[in-house]
Amino acid sequence: MTPTQDDDASRARPGEPATDVGRRDPIAVAYELWREHGWEDAADGMALVTSLSRVNQLMTERIERTLRPYELSFARYELLRLLAFTSTGRVAMTRLGSLLQVHPTSVTSVVARLERQGHVERLRRTTDRRVVLASITGSGRHVAEVATRALNEDVFSRPGLPLEDVRTMTRLLGSLRGHLGDMTTP
Amino acid sequence: MTPTQDDDASRARPGEPATDVGRRDPIAVAYELWREHGWEDAADGMALVTSLSRVNQLMTERIERTLRPYELSFARYELLRLLAFTSTGRVAMTRLGSLLQVHPTSVTSVVARLERQGHVERLRRTTDRRVVLASITGSGRHVAEVATRALNEDVFSRPGLPLEDVRTMTRLLGSLRGHLGDMTTP
């Protein structure tokens, strides 16, 4: 590391635009900078994408905080919740990826972790021993229910917007999902 | 692994609700299941949170695909973009976390990676050698500009919704951010 003069460029100087983001909405600052640089066509899209990323980060923190007492991550909770909804509690590993919209590698590691916790076991079909099923256990069913109750209470039933806005946002997000390739509800 | 009878519960049987998510919007299916289980107060919030998570995942994939030719992740791009916006290209490491709204550990590893790529160097202040600054290099400035151009063209200027909806969504996301603790634009 080489020495340099004291120079912290993120503080505003007289005559310079206020880049001291500390007291301002960083997304509003970025929006202004985009427009100042002549990227007006991209500024709104940039602000949307950045806002989505930020809200998702905050929501994930909130969810993981709620799930911590149950020793679950959101990914593990979602897999357990899916299994618990099925009548037999068993789904083929290869189907879990598409049902949960995650990569098969992710499914394997989530199931392995849940298996170590005793919430899931892996079984083979007798009729076709190549097929591996993820099967929820009694403790898995129990923790899926109590975790759902906690998420419903702490996160889902108070999302931070009036119901009408929640529905508007879900609808618009649905349009975006469709545009980006998902199966959606028209 | 113990053998079991052929039983894949995620296929719909006659008389059973259609749980075969493969052909339906998985978020709509989850919404129905939430209501069927009596969790009506939480169903809309659950659908919103799940939609946010999914859209963010799809957007991140799109962004990382656009940045791949430049050998950048979104996190590395954002840090370079921030440095490139400042007049001197230098910001104290300790400030980067709050400016980018990420954990200091994350800043350290992102800067280290960019340093190995030659896009950033770490410097110490002469006036206070405890302060470490992240400083963008010539190649860092160059890649920040070409990557911004690519993101603007491929992602930001065609977000997948009409401008009015983009702005509605950004505004609602801003309300959510404020509710979850961020500095926002009122």
Interface residues (C-beta under 8 A of the other chain):
Chain A: M1 T2 P3 T4 Q5 D6 D7 D8 A9 S10 E16 T19 V21 G22 R23 R24 D25 P26 I27 A28 L33 W39 D41 A42 A43 D44 G45 M46 A47 L48 V49 S51 L52 S53 R54 V55 N56 Q57 L58 M59 T60 R62 I63 F74 F85 T86 S87 T88 G89 R90 V91 A92 R95 S98 L99 L100 Q101 E121 R122 L123 R124 R125 T126 T127 D128 R129 V132 L133 S135 T148 L151 N152 E153 V155 F156 S157 R158 P159 G160 L161 L163 D165 V166 R167 T168 M169 T170 L172 L173 G174 S175 L176 R177 H179 L180 G181 D182 M183 T184 T185
Chain B: M1 T2 P3 T4 Q5 D6 D7 D8 A9 S10 E16 T19 V21 G22 R23 R24 D25 P26 I27 A28 L33 W39 D41 A42 A43 D44 G45 M46 A47 L48 V49 S51 L52 S53 R54 V55 N56 Q57 L58 M59 T60 R62 I63 F74 F85 T86 S87 T88 G89 R90 V91 A92 R95 S98 L99 L100 Q101 E121 R122 L123 R124 R125 T126 T127 D128 R129 V132 L133 S135 T148 L151 N152 E153 V155 F156 S157 R158 P159 G160 L161 L163 D165 V166 R167 T168 M169 T170 L172 L173 G174 S175 L176 R177 H179 L180 G181 D182 M183 T184 T185
